[in-house]
Amino acid sequence: MSYVIEGSTGPWEIVVGLEVHAQVISNSKLFSGASTLFGGEPNTHVSLIDAGFPGMLPVINRGCVAQAVRTGLGLKARINLESRFDRKNYFYADLPQGYQISQFAHPIIGEGKIEIELSDGSTREIGITRLHLEQDAGKLMHDQDPKRSFVDLNRAGVALMEIVSEPDIRTPEEAGAYLRKLRQILRYLGTCDGNMDEGSMRADVNVSVRKAGEPFRTRCEIKNVNSIRFVTQAIEIEAARQVEIWESGGEVDQETRLFDPGRGETRSLRSKEDAHDYRYFPDPDLLPLVIEQSWVDQLKACLPELPDEKRARLQKEYGITAYDAGVLVAEQAIADFYETVAKGRDGKSAAAWMTGDFFAALNRTGKSIEESPVGADKLGAMLDLIADGTINGKIAKEVLETMFETGEAPLEIVERKGLRQVTDTGAIEKAADEVLTKNADKLEQYLGGKDKLFGFFVGQVMKATQGKANPAMVNEILKKKIHG
């Protein structure tokens, strides 16, 4: 489904391709042994190679190559057993060598695909053109001094995977779904943490517009967008800008632009340089990269279960809905937590409690699943108390809330607060008699045909027993007393 912009000349279709820069999880940089830790003092994680000192020779990091291959496998992409590093020549103050070591004509990973899920329940396949390895640049800091800019080279030389999509994306929603799915896969694989706030995943957004059935028109690239929300906003704003230009009789220039979320606009940064302007040539300090198929097979054999496969398995194994399965596999830690809770128990009940009251408590306390004061073992123990009749669902909500506050085991809370479910038929019958006697008028209305009043009687008995009565027994006893 296309996202159509209605212009004065009729509808326009958006065409989007994304180039995602994903920082590789590794202890050291792509071509040096310097640390990749985030947040160090400026220029403390820098080797002579990163600083561009003459005569310093790069050495490829095998771990980074393995991470790229694992990512390619996760994207169901072609793994190129032979690839090559090139020098991409351009000047930036935060790139000490004066060139970037990247891959151009011969990337390590070829064509792949990602299946995305949209809000209406439909799915779409977005093609991956390539994944190549390259080194990151440093960081310019313009807010340290009123007259000078400073350079932090801690990031210089860190391994990046540039993951390039086909121009298959047609709506801002699809772009957001693609980025979320890609980030999910990378996190499952452990190849990138996907933290856009820290810059370890960022996107260049290529946007063009066209009339239905037309070939592609001129595109503009919006650089370094660092949140999924900003990506979707930038697409809408840039597409509207281009439609206005075309409809006024102008021509869209191919250029690089920046997105300003504060002003809600994109601004020209520089005219787009074609690939030959970068004067690519094979890096003379690095041999062609040749990997063995047997090594690729070893890496493939050790891949974790990926989100799509995990979602399908959870639905089949635990009988949960596609929606619940999608929520539970959003993060590996959440999926693992759920499986611990659900193992040997009712999977649907476990999913309902996790996606309902448990997630609500996490949101209320501002905690992640890893920080939860209620572990999977305690949540499972609470479900056991419901299953064996020790507590009912209403009491369980109170128990869960107390567990988040105190960290106590559920049975300890039940005993301390006297929350055991009332299953004594005598006590329930007494409460039912009192409710029916007290509400004789409503009983008469119920017998006269107002069936919904039965729920009122159940509620009053539950209230009289402080919510501790077994709801099924309350229903059964009331039916017997009313209907004989």
C-alpha positions in Angstrom: 0.0 0.0 0.0 1.4 3.4 -1.0 1.4 6.5 1.1 -0.1 9.0 -1.4 0.5 12.8 -1.3 -2.3 14.6 -2.9 -0.9 17.5 -4.9 -2.5 20.0 -7.2 -1.7 17.7 -10.1 -3.0 14.6 -8.4 -1.5 11.9 -6.3 2.2 11.3 -5.8 3.9 8.1 -4.5 6.9 8.2 -2.1 9.9 6.0 -2.8 12.3 5.4 0.0 15.6 3.5 0.5 17.5 3.4 3.7 21.2 3.2 4.4 21.7 2.1 8.0 25.0 2.5 9.7 25.2 -0.1 12.5 28.2 -0.1 14.9 29.6 -3.6 15.3 29.7 -5.0 18.8 33.4 -5.7 19.3 36.0 -5.0 21.9 38.4 -3.4 19.5 38.2 -1.3 16.3 38.1 -2.6 12.7 41.8 -2.1 12.0 43.4 -1.4 15.3 43.4 -2.7 18.9 42.0 0.5 20.4 39.0 0.1 22.7 35.4 0.7 21.4 33.9 1.5 24.8 31.4 4.4 24.6 31.7 7.4 26.9 35.4 7.6 27.5 37.3 10.9 27.9 37.9 12.5 24.5 40.8 11.0 22.5 41.6 8.3 25.1 40.6 5.3 22.9 42.8 6.2 20.0 45.7 4.2 18.4 48.3 5.6 16.0 46.4 3.9 13.2 43.2 5.7 14.2 45.0 9.0 14.4 46.4 8.5 10.8 50.1 8.5 11.7 52.3 7.9 8.6 53.5 4.3 8.2 50.8 2.7 10.5 49.4 -0.3 8.8 45.8 -1.6 9.4 45.1 -5.2 10.4 41.7 -6.6 9.9 39.7 -7.6 13.0 38.5 -11.2 12.5 35.8 -10.7 15.2 34.3 -7.8 13.2 34.3 -9.9 10.0 32.5 -12.7 11.9 29.9 -10.2 13.1 29.2 -9.0 9.6 28.8 -12.6 8.3 26.4 -13.5 11.2 24.4 -10.4 10.3 24.3 -11.4 6.7 23.1 -14.8 7.7 20.4 -13.3 9.9 19.2 -11.1 6.9 19.1 -14.3 4.7 21.6 -12.7 2.5 24.3 -13.9 0.1 27.7 -14.2 1.9 30.5 -13.3 -0.5 33.5 -15.5 0.2 35.8 -12.9 -1.5 35.5 -9.2 -0.8 37.8 -6.2 -0.9 38.5 -3.0 1.1 38.8 0.2 -0.8 39.9 3.8 0.0 37.1 6.3 -0.2 38.8 9.7 -0.5 37.3 12.8 0.9 38.3 15.4 3.5 36.6 15.7 6.9 38.3 17.1 10.0 37.4 14.1 12.0 38.9 11.6 9.6 42.7 11.9 10.2 43.8 9.7 7.3 42.1 11.8 4.7 40.3 8.8 3.4 37.9 6.1 4.8 38.6 2.4 4.5 35.4 1.0 3.2 34.0 -1.6 0.7 32.7 -0.5 -2.7 32.6 -2.8 -5.6 33.1 -6.0 -3.7 31.1 -6.0 -0.3 31.2 -8.9 2.1 27.4 -9.4 2.0 25.2 -9.3 -1.0 21.4 -9.4 -1.5 19.1 -10.3 1.4 15.6 -9.5 2.7 13.6 -8.5 5.7 9.9 -9.1 6.3 8.1 -6.3 8.1 4.8 -6.3 9.8 2.4 -3.3 9.5 -0.3 -2.0 11.8 -3.1 -3.5 9.7 -1.7 -7.0 10.1 -0.2 -7.2 6.6 3.4 -8.0 5.9 5.8 -6.8 3.2 9.3 -7.9 2.1 11.9 -5.3 1.8 15.0 -6.2 -0.2 18.6 -5.7 1.1 21.0 -4.6 -1.6 24.2 -5.2 0.3 26.1 -5.0 3.6 29.6 -3.7 3.7 32.2 -3.1 6.4 33.8 0.3 6.9 35.5 2.4 9.6 33.7 5.2 11.4 34.9 8.8 11.5 35.5 10.7 14.7 33.2 13.4 16.2 33.4 17.1 15.9 32.4 19.1 19.0 31.2 22.7 18.4 29.9 23.6 21.8 33.2 23.5 23.8 34.5 27.0 22.8 33.0 30.1 21.3 35.6 30.3 18.5 37.0 26.8 18.0 35.7 23.3 17.2 37.3 20.3 18.8 37.8 16.7 17.5 37.2 13.5 19.5 38.7 10.5 17.8 37.4 7.9 20.2 34.9 6.7 17.5 37.4 6.9 14.6 38.1 3.5 13.3 35.2 1.7 15.0 33.7 -1.0 12.8 30.4 -0.1 11.0 28.1 -2.3 9.0 26.4 -0.2 6.3 23.2 -2.0 5.5 21.6 -0.7 2.3 18.0 -1.4 1.4 16.4 -1.6 -2.0 14.1 1.4 -2.8 11.2 -0.8 -1.8 9.8 1.3 1.0 6.6 3.3 0.1 5.4 4.8 3.4 6.8 6.4 6.5 5.2 3.5 8.5 7.0 1.0 6.4 10.3 2.8 7.0 9.7 2.7 10.8 8.7 -1.0 10.7 11.9 -1.8 8.7 14.1 0.0 11.1 12.5 -1.6 14.1 12.7 -5.1 12.5 16.4 -4.6 11.5 17.3 -3.4 15.0 15.5 -6.4 16.5 17.4 -8.8 14.3 20.8 -7.1 15.1 20.1 -7.3 18.8 19.1 -10.9 18.7 22.3 -11.7 16.8 24.4 -9.6 19.2 26.1 -7.8 16.3 24.9 -4.2 17.2 23.1 -2.9 20.2 20.8 -0.6 18.1 21.2 2.3 20.5 20.3 5.3 18.3 20.7 7.7 21.3 24.4 6.8 21.4 24.8 6.9 17.6 25.5 3.1 17.4 22.7 2.9 14.8 21.8 5.8 12.5 20.2 6.1 9.1 20.7 8.0 5.9 17.3 8.3 4.3 16.9 8.5 0.5 13.6 10.0 -0.6 12.1 10.7 -4.0 8.5 11.0 -5.3 6.9 10.0 -8.6 3.6 9.6 -10.3 2.1 6.1 -10.3 3.8 3.9 -12.9 6.7 6.4 -13.6 10.4 5.4 -13.3 12.2 6.8 -10.3 12.8 10.5 -10.2 15.7 12.4 -8.5 16.3 11.5 -4.9 17.7 13.4 -2.0 19.6 11.9 0.9 18.9 13.0 4.4 22.0 12.3 6.5 22.5 10.8 10.0 18.9 10.6 11.3 19.2 9.2 14.8 15.7 8.1 15.8 12.9 6.1 14.1 10.4 8.8 14.8 12.7 11.4 13.1 13.1 9.1 10.1 9.3 8.9 9.6 8.9 12.7 10.1 11.8 13.5 7.7 10.3 11.3 5.0 6.9 13.1 5.2 8.5 16.6 5.2 11.0 15.9 2.4 8.4 14.2 0.2 6.1 17.2 0.6 8.9 19.6 -0.3 9.8 17.6 -3.5 6.1 17.5 -4.6 5.9 21.2 -4.2 9.0 21.7 -6.4 7.9 19.4 -9.1 4.4 20.9 -9.2 5.7 24.4 -9.5 7.6 23.4 -12.6 11.0 23.1 -10.9 13.6 20.3 -10.8 14.6 18.5 -7.6 18.4 18.6 -7.2 20.2 15.5 -6.1 21.8 16.6 -2.9 22.5 15.7 0.7 20.2 17.3 3.3 19.9 17.5 7.1 16.7 17.1 9.0 15.9 19.7 11.7 13.2 18.2 13.9 12.8 21.5 15.9 11.8 23.4 12.8 10.2 20.5 11.0 12.2 21.0 7.8 15.1 19.5 5.8 18.0 21.8 4.8 20.6 21.5 2.0 24.0 20.4 3.3 25.9 19.8 0.0 25.4 18.8 -3.6 25.5 15.0 -3.9 28.8 13.6 -4.9 28.6 10.6 -7.2 30.7 7.5 -6.4 33.5 8.4 -8.8 34.0 11.7 -7.0 35.3 9.6 -4.0 38.1 8.2 -6.2 37.7 4.7 -4.9 40.6 2.4 -5.3 41.7 -0.9 -3.6 43.5 -0.2 -0.3 47.1 -1.1 -0.9 47.7 -2.0 2.8 45.0 -4.7 2.9 44.8 -7.9 0.9 41.5 -9.1 -0.5 39.4 -10.7 2.2 38.9 -14.4 1.6 36.8 -16.5 4.0 36.1 -20.2 3.9 32.6 -21.6 3.5 33.2 -24.0 6.3 33.7 -21.0 8.7 30.5 -19.5 7.4 28.8 -22.8 8.1 30.2 -22.9 11.7 28.8 -19.3 12.3 25.5 -20.3 10.9 25.2 -23.4 13.1 25.7 -21.1 16.2 23.1 -18.5 15.3 20.4 -17.9 17.9 16.7 -18.4 17.1 15.7 -15.2 15.3 12.5 -13.2 15.9 10.3 -14.6 13.1 11.2 -18.2 13.9 10.7 -17.6 17.6 7.3 -15.9 17.1 6.1 -18.9 15.1 7.3 -21.4 17.6 5.8 -19.6 20.6 2.4 -19.5 18.9 2.6 -23.2 18.1 4.2 -24.3 21.4 2.2 -22.2 23.9 -1.0 -21.6 21.9 -0.8 -17.8 22.1 -2.0 -15.3 19.6 0.1 -13.8 16.8 -0.2 -10.4 18.4 1.0 -11.6 21.9 3.8 -13.6 20.3 4.9 -10.4 18.4 5.0 -8.4 21.7 6.9 -11.1 23.5 9.6 -11.5 20.9 10.2 -7.8 20.6 13.3 -8.2 22.8 15.3 -11.4 23.4 15.2 -10.8 27.2 11.4 -10.5 27.2 11.0 -13.7 25.2 13.4 -15.6 27.5 11.5 -14.3 30.5 8.2 -15.4 29.0 9.4 -18.9 28.3 10.7 -19.3 31.8 7.3 -18.3 33.2 5.2 -20.4 30.7 7.3 -23.6 30.9 5.0 -26.3 32.4 2.2 -23.8 32.9 -0.7 -22.4 30.8 1.0 -20.4 28.0 -2.0 -18.2 27.3 -2.4 -17.2 31.0 1.3 -16.5 31.2 1.1 -14.3 28.1 -1.9 -12.4 29.4 -0.3 -11.6 32.8 3.0 -10.6 31.2 1.5 -8.4 28.5 -1.0 -7.0 30.9 -0.4 -6.3 34.6 3.3 -7.2 34.5 4.2 -4.8 31.7 2.0 -2.1 33.2 3.9 -2.5 36.5 7.3 -2.2 34.6 6.1 1.0 32.9 4.7 2.4 36.2 8.1 1.8 37.9 10.2 2.9 34.9 12.1 -0.4 34.9 13.3 -2.7 32.0 12.7 -6.4 32.1 16.3 -6.9 33.2 15.7 -4.5 36.2 12.4 -6.0 37.2 12.2 -6.7 41.0 9.8 -9.6 40.1 11.8 -12.3 38.4 10.3 -15.0 36.1 10.4 -17.5 38.9 8.3 -15.3 41.2 5.8 -14.5 38.5 5.5 -18.2 37.7 5.0 -19.0 41.4 2.1 -16.5 41.5 0.5 -18.2 38.5 0.8 -21.5 40.3 -1.1 -20.0 43.3 -3.9 -19.0 40.9 -3.9 -22.4 39.2 -4.2 -24.3 42.5 -6.9 -22.1 43.9 -4.9 -20.4 46.6 -5.7 -17.0 45.2 -8.0 -15.7 42.5 -7.3 -13.2 39.7 -8.4 -10.2 41.6 -6.2 -11.0 44.6 -3.3 -11.8 42.2 -3.3 -8.2 41.0 -2.8 -7.0 44.6 -0.1 -9.7 45.1 1.8 -8.6 42.0 1.7 -5.0 43.0 3.1 -5.9 46.4 5.8 -8.0 44.8 7.0 -5.0 42.8 7.1 -2.9 46.0 8.8 -5.4 48.3 10.3 -8.1 46.2 8.7 -10.8 48.4 7.7 -14.2 47.2 4.0 -14.4 46.3 3.1 -17.0 49.0 4.8 -14.9 51.7 2.6 -12.0 50.7 -0.6 -14.1 50.7 0.2 -15.5 54.1 1.2 -12.1 55.6 -1.8 -10.3 54.3 -4.3 -13.1 54.8 -5.2 -13.2 51.1 -6.0 -16.9 50.7 -9.0 -17.4 48.5 -12.2 -18.4 50.3 -13.4 -21.8 49.1 -15.5 -22.6 52.2 -19.0 -23.1 50.7 -20.6 -22.3 54.0 -19.0 -18.8 54.2 -19.9 -18.1 50.5 -23.5 -19.3 51.0 -23.9 -17.0 54.0 -22.6 -14.0 52.1 -24.9 -14.9 49.2 -27.9 -15.2 51.5 -27.2 -11.7 52.9 -26.8 -10.1 49.5 -30.0 -11.6 48.1 -32.0 -10.6 51.3 -30.6 -7.1 51.2 -31.4 -6.7 47.5 -34.8 -8.3 47.3 -36.1 -5.7 44.9 -33.2 -6.4 42.5 -33.8 -10.1 42.8 -37.4 -9.6 41.8 -36.2 -7.5 38.7 -33.7 -10.3 37.8 -36.4 -12.9 38.0 -38.6 -10.6 35.9 -36.1 -10.8 33.0 -33.2 -8.4 33.8 -30.5 -11.0 33.3 -27.6 -8.5 33.7 -28.4 -8.1 37.4 -26.7 -11.5 38.0 -23.4 -9.8 37.6 -24.4 -7.3 40.3 -25.1 -10.1 42.8 -21.7 -11.7 42.0 -20.0 -8.4 42.6 -21.8 -7.9 45.9 -20.8 -11.3 47.2 -17.2 -10.7 46.1 -17.3 -7.4 47.9 -18.7 -9.0 51.1 -15.8 -11.5 51.1 -13.2 -8.8 50.4 -12.6 -10.2 47.0 -11.3 -13.5 48.4 -14.2 -15.8 47.3 -13.7 -18.2 44.5 -15.6 -16.6 41.6 -16.6 -19.9 40.0 -18.1 -21.1 43.4 -19.9 -17.7 43.8 -21.5 -18.1 40.4 -22.5 -21.7 41.1 -24.0 -21.0 44.6 -25.9 -17.9 43.5 -27.5 -19.9 40.6 -28.6 -22.6 43.0 -30.0 -20.2 45.5 -31.9 -18.1 42.9 -33.1 -20.9 40.5 -33.2 -23.8 43.0 
